[in-house]
């Protein structure tokens, strides 16, 4: 089944965020949370066959992270404060 889906994606899917992630998933590779979100949006939007646009489905729990949502939430890496680092060291007994 995956071979047909992979073939369809390569034939009909737009080059867009989520394509390589969905193909990676279908090949059996593990994805990060961000990659899985992109892959699901690519899949749900019919491989973006209608173009790279917002799906306009605000009830979807992934909509805030959708790559073509103009109001998407940007995921940033967190930086630990010195107080947090000290608390973690204390918890480990260092």
Backbone as a ProteinNet text record, in pm:
[ID]
protein_1_A
[PRIMARY]
XXXXXXXXXXXXXXXXXXXXXXXXXXXXXXXXXXXXXXXXXXXXXXXXXXXXXXXXXXXXXXXXXXXXXXXXXXXXXXXXXXXXXXXXXXXXXX
[TERTIARY]
82.1	0	86.8	192.7	278.4	341.3	370.2	432.8	341	210.7	113.1	102	93.5	83.1	208	325.1	450.9	454.1	411	406.3	312.1	193.9	97	152.3	218.9	275.8	382.6	469.8	576.3	520.4	408.9	349.8	264.1	181.1	82	110.3	193.8	216.2	300.2	257.8	334.6	462.1	564.4	683.9	650.3	630.9	588.4	635.3	628.5	665.1	576	636.4	563	577.5	613.6	625.4	735.6	854.8	965.7	941.7	874.9	846.6	746.5	643.2	545.6	611.1	693.6	765	857.9	923.1	1011.1	930.7	814.4	727.5	683.3	642.1	596.3	708.1	832.1	947.9	981.8	908.7	929.5	1024.3	1061.8	1152.9	1075.4	1144.1	1083.2	1088.3	986.6	978.6	976.8	1023	1008	862.6	823.3	687.5	660.3	754	738.3	726.5	810.2	805.1	671.5	623.3	494.7	380.8	386.6	284.6	285.2	402.5	412.8	362.5	398.7	355.7	204.1	144.2	-0.7	-73.4	-24.6	-87.4	-76.4	37.5	57.6	-41.2	-56.6	-147.9	-293.4	-332.2	-469.6	-512.8	-421.1	-453.1	-441.4	-443	-438.3	-311.5	-199.7	-66.7	-56.6	-137.4	-142	-170.2	-254.6	-287.7	-358.1	-425.1	-491	-399.8	-277.5	-182.6	-141.7	-37.7	16.8	-56.9	-173.1	-257.6	-304.5	-351.3	-407.6	-529.7	-540.8	-654.1	-783.4	-771.1	-884.9	-972.5	-906.4	-977	-936	-986.1	-943.1	-980.6	-1072.8	-1108.2	-1004.9	-914.8	-810.4	-708.5	-669.7	-572.4	-433.9	-405.9	-275.8	-277.8	-394.2	-405.6	-310.7	-291.1	-200.8	-56.7	-21.3	115.4	126.9	15.4	11.1	108.2	190.9	295.1	245.2	123.9	76	-30.3	-42.9	-132.3	-57.9	-115	-47.3	-28.1	-112	-104.5	-45.9	35	86.3	172.9	177	259.9	401	494.8	634.4	693.2	747.6	811.1	954.2	990.4	1126	1189.6	1319.4	1388.2	1390.1	1382.7	1383.1	1525.1	1555.7	1684.1	1660.5	1736.2	1720.6	1785.7	1717.5	1774.5	1878.1	1964.4	2064.9	1997.6	1886.9	1813.6	1760.9	1710.7	1660.1	1774.3	1888.3	2004.5	2050	2053.7	2094.2	1996.4	1869.4	1767.7	1783.6	1813.4	1832.6	1957.6	2066.4	2189.1	2164	2088.8	2056.8	1974.8	1884.5	1800.2	1881.4	1989.1	2076.2	2182	2189.7	2286.3	2425.8	2437.5	2570.5	2601
-119.3	0	126.1	127.9	245.6	277.9	174.5	198.5	278.9	247.1	321.5	465.3	481.5	615	697	636.8	705.9	745.8	656.2	685.3	801.1	800.4	909.2	1042.8	1041.2	1165.1	1219.4	1132.9	1177.1	1226.9	1167	1204.4	1330.4	1339.6	1447.1	1551.8	1520.2	1611.6	1731.6	1846.4	1969.1	1962.4	2030.5	2044.5	2149	2102.1	2190.6	2131.8	2215.8	2170.3	2053	1944.3	1826.1	1709.7	1737.4	1629.2	1530.8	1583.6	1493	1424.4	1494.1	1435.3	1320.3	1337.3	1229.6	1110.7	1136.9	1028	954.7	1029.7	970.5	878.7	927.4	846.8	718.5	730.9	613.9	514	561.9	472.7	403.2	437.2	371.4	442.6	565.2	641.3	714.2	742.3	818.4	967.2	1039.5	1182.9	1256.2	1378.8	1465.2	1512.1	1575.2	1627.7	1729	1816.5	1917.1	1850.8	1751.5	1681.6	1608.9	1547.6	1477.1	1574.1	1693	1794.8	1835.7	1863.1	1901.1	1790.1	1665.7	1551.4	1536.2	1551.7	1536.6	1645.2	1769.7	1878.6	1852.1	1806.1	1775	1667.3	1564.5	1454.7	1502.6	1572.1	1617.8	1714.5	1795.7	1895.1	1837.3	1705.1	1641.6	1670.7	1669.3	1694.4	1835.3	1928.4	2067.2	2078.2	1987.8	1988.2	2117.1	2185	2312.3	2431.5	2406.1	2514	2519.3	2594.2	2607.6	2719.2	2685.8	2784.6	2729.3	2818.5	2782.3	2693.6	2587.1	2495.4	2555.8	2659.9	2729.6	2635.5	2548.3	2456.2	2485.7	2595.4	2634.8	2534.6	2441.9	2341.2	2228.4	2220.6	2118	2153.5	2056.5	2086.9	2123.1	2091.7	2124.9	2256.4	2317.9	2437.5	2549.1	2566.8	2672.8	2651.1	2529.1	2496.2	2471.8	2482.9	2456.2	2549	2495.9	2577.6	2698.5	2695.6	2806.8	2890.1	2871.6	2952.8	3082.6	3195.7	3324.5	3356.5	3300.7	3328.3	3210.7	3129.1	3008.8	3040.8	2946.5	2958.2	2916.6	3001	2968.4	2892.5	2775.9	2696.8	2745.5	2777.9	2824.6	2732.9	2729.2	2649.3	2728.4	2657.9	2723.8	2729.4	2838.3	2852.4	2844.7	2757.7	2742.7	2859	2903.9	3009.2	2946.3	3029	2979.2	2918.6	2977.5	2924.8	2784.4	2764.4	2632	2530.2	2570.5	2481.1	2442	2539.7	2512.5	2416.4	2435	2348.6	2205	2189.4	2056	1990.2	2067.4	2011.9	1968	2047.7	2012.8	1884.8	1868.8	1748.8	1623	1640.3	1525.7	1502.5	1594.9	1580	1626.5	1718.2	1768.2	1897.9
0	0	0	82	88.2	-46.1	-126	-255.5	-346	-346.2	-427.9	-377.2	-246.2	-188.4	-220.5	-204.7	-235.6	-382.6	-469.5	-612.5	-641.9	-579.3	-598.8	-551.7	-436.3	-382.7	-477	-524.8	-614.7	-747.8	-791.9	-919.8	-909.5	-804.9	-797.2	-690.5	-593.9	-482.4	-520.2	-471.9	-493.1	-409.4	-455.3	-373.8	-267.8	-147.4	-39	93.2	197.1	330.6	367	407.1	448.6	352.4	228.4	129.8	168	190.4	223	357.4	449.9	580.7	567.9	484.7	464.9	395.8	296	228.7	325.6	411.6	512.3	605.7	648.9	735.6	665.3	540	465.6	439.5	442.6	428.4	559.8	666.2	794.8	888.6	855.6	941.2	1050.3	1159.2	1269.1	1236.8	1283	1261.5	1394.6	1391.5	1508	1511.2	1620	1630.4	1519.5	1492.5	1387.2	1249.9	1222.4	1095	1078.2	1185.7	1181.1	1153.1	1210.8	1186.6	1039.6	985.8	845.2	754.1	785.8	705.2	707.8	824.9	836.5	759.3	767.4	691.8	541	495.6	354.1	310.6	392.6	364	364.7	469.5	487.6	377.4	328.7	225.4	84.1	73.4	-58.2	-133.8	-59.2	-115.5	-174.1	-122.3	-166.9	-316.7	-366.5	-509	-551.5	-456.9	-488	-462.9	-427.9	-402.2	-257	-232	-97	-25.8	27.5	94.2	228.5	311.2	440.8	418.2	494.7	481.3	536.2	615.7	675.3	759.2	834.5	923.6	1068.2	1125.7	1260.4	1369.3	1342.3	1442.1	1450.2	1352.1	1353.6	1461.4	1544.9	1649.5	1595.6	1470	1410.9	1333.5	1318.2	1234.4	1277	1405.8	1452.3	1408	1370.6	1330.3	1179.7	1107.6	964.7	891.7	799.9	738.3	659.9	607.1	525.9	596.9	726.8	808.8	840.7	799.5	821	969.1	1054.2	1198.2	1275.5	1207.8	1272.8	1393.7	1484.4	1603	1564.6	1592.2	1561.6	1679.6	1650.8	1755.7	1771.4	1891.8	1918.8	2021	2018.6	2119.3	2249.7	2358.2	2487.9	2542.5	2607.6	2672.5	2823	2887.9	3033	3105.9	3207.5	3291.7	3384.4	3438.6	3532.9	3656	3699.4	3815.2	3786.7	3665.6	3629	3623	3566.1	3560.1	3700.2	3791.8	3930.3	3997.4	3972.3	4032	3980.2	3851.3	3795.7	3852.4	3869.6	3927.5	4070.8	4146.5	4285.6	4292.2	4199	4196.2	4164.7	4087.8	4055.4	4162.8	4259.4	4367	4331.5	4239.9	4200.2	4265.5
[MASK]
++++++++++++++++++++++++++++++++++++++++++++++++++++++++++++++++++++++++++++++++++++++++++++++

